[in-house]
Amino acid sequence: GVFFEAFHFVIFAMASKGWMMYLAVLVGVPRFVSSPTLRSVIARQAKPEEQGALQGALQSLSTIIQPIAPLIASVLFGLFSDPKSAMYFPGVAMLAMGAIASVAIVFAKFAFDFEDATLGETLSDQD
């Protein structure tokens, strides 16, 4: 899902025609569908008595990020949307969001690799 989100932002950043915006929206749909799945994968890592704390932490992170992302995006847009600026590229904010989503993909890969290694050890210990 996060891969589609990163690709979605890159398409938005590079769009030069109106139809490309529709393509970006279509590419971004799997991200919104995968969000509950991602939360369930994360929840599977916590004990039942820790579920409330985990879900609270996830919601807190979301609450912190939601007002910060538009501030960063608007500053980037302001810096790069002026035709007199050193580099004119109004899509830089979307490209930055795509880069952040790409970093999330790397973190997720490490987390899933760690989970696979841990599950492998647990299964071999039971034999």
C-alpha positions as CSV (number, residue, x, y, z in Angstrom):
1,G,0.0,0.0,0.0
2,V,2.8,2.4,0.9
3,F,4.4,1.7,-2.5
4,F,1.3,2.9,-4.2
5,E,1.2,6.0,-2.1
6,A,4.8,6.8,-3.0
7,F,4.1,6.2,-6.7
8,H,0.8,8.3,-6.4
9,F,2.8,11.3,-5.1
10,V,5.4,11.0,-7.8
11,I,2.7,11.0,-10.5
12,F,1.1,14.0,-9.0
13,A,4.5,15.8,-8.8
14,M,5.3,15.1,-12.5
15,A,1.8,15.6,-13.9
16,S,1.7,18.0,-16.8
17,K,-1.7,17.0,-18.2
18,G,-5.1,16.9,-16.5
19,W,-5.6,13.2,-17.2
20,M,-2.4,12.4,-15.2
21,M,-4.2,13.6,-12.1
22,Y,-6.9,10.9,-12.6
23,L,-4.1,8.3,-13.0
24,A,-2.5,9.5,-9.8
25,V,-5.8,9.1,-7.9
26,L,-6.3,5.6,-9.3
27,V,-2.8,4.6,-8.4
28,G,-3.3,5.9,-4.9
29,V,-6.5,3.9,-4.2
30,P,-4.7,0.7,-2.9
31,R,-3.0,2.8,-0.2
32,F,-6.3,3.7,1.4
33,V,-7.6,0.2,1.1
34,S,-4.4,-1.2,2.7
35,S,-4.4,1.0,5.7
36,P,-6.6,-1.3,7.9
37,T,-4.5,-4.2,6.8
38,L,-1.3,-2.5,7.9
39,R,-2.8,-1.6,11.2
40,S,-3.8,-5.2,11.8
41,V,-0.3,-6.4,10.9
42,I,1.1,-3.9,13.5
43,A,-1.5,-5.0,16.1
44,R,-0.5,-8.6,15.7
45,Q,2.9,-7.7,17.1
46,A,1.4,-6.6,20.4
47,K,-0.1,-8.6,23.3
48,P,-3.8,-8.3,23.9
49,E,-3.3,-6.1,27.0
50,E,-1.1,-3.7,25.0
51,Q,-3.6,-3.2,22.1
52,G,-5.1,0.0,23.6
53,A,-1.6,1.6,24.0
54,L,-0.6,0.5,20.5
55,Q,-3.7,1.9,18.9
56,G,-3.4,5.1,20.9
57,A,0.2,5.5,19.8
58,L,-0.7,5.0,16.2
59,Q,-3.5,7.6,16.4
60,S,-1.2,10.0,18.3
61,L,1.4,9.8,15.5
62,S,-1.3,10.4,12.9
63,T,-2.6,13.4,14.9
64,I,0.9,14.9,15.1
65,I,1.7,14.4,11.4
66,Q,-1.6,15.6,9.9
67,P,-1.0,19.3,10.8
68,I,2.8,19.2,10.1
69,A,2.7,17.7,6.6
70,P,0.6,20.6,5.1
71,L,3.0,23.1,6.7
72,I,6.0,21.5,5.1
73,A,4.2,21.1,1.8
74,S,3.1,24.7,1.7
75,V,6.6,26.0,2.4
76,L,8.1,23.8,-0.3
77,F,5.3,24.9,-2.7
78,G,5.9,28.5,-1.9
79,L,9.7,28.2,-2.4
80,F,9.5,26.3,-5.7
81,S,6.3,27.8,-7.4
82,D,7.7,31.3,-7.9
83,P,8.8,31.5,-11.6
84,K,11.7,33.8,-10.4
85,S,13.0,31.1,-8.1
86,A,16.3,29.3,-8.8
87,M,14.3,26.1,-9.7
88,Y,10.7,26.3,-10.7
89,F,9.0,23.0,-9.8
90,P,5.6,23.4,-8.1
91,G,5.4,19.6,-7.7
92,V,8.3,19.5,-5.3
93,A,6.0,19.1,-2.3
94,M,4.4,16.0,-3.7
95,L,7.8,14.7,-4.6
96,A,8.9,15.2,-1.0
97,M,5.9,13.3,0.2
98,G,6.7,10.5,-2.2
99,A,10.3,10.4,-0.8
100,I,8.9,10.2,2.8
101,A,6.6,7.3,1.7
102,S,9.7,5.6,0.2
103,V,11.5,5.9,3.5
104,A,8.5,4.2,5.1
105,I,8.8,1.4,2.6
106,V,12.4,0.8,3.7
107,F,11.4,0.8,7.4
108,A,8.5,-1.6,6.7
109,K,10.9,-4.0,4.8
110,F,13.2,-4.1,7.8
111,A,10.3,-4.6,10.2
112,F,8.9,-7.5,8.1
113,D,12.3,-9.1,7.8
114,F,12.8,-8.8,11.5
115,E,9.3,-10.4,12.0
116,D,10.1,-13.3,9.7
117,A,13.4,-13.9,11.4
118,T,11.7,-13.9,14.8
119,L,9.0,-16.2,13.7
120,G,11.5,-18.6,12.2
121,E,13.4,-18.7,15.6
122,T,10.1,-19.2,17.5
123,L,9.0,-22.1,15.2
124,S,12.4,-23.8,15.4
125,D,12.4,-23.5,19.3
126,Q,9.1,-25.4,19.5
127,D,10.5,-28.5,17.7
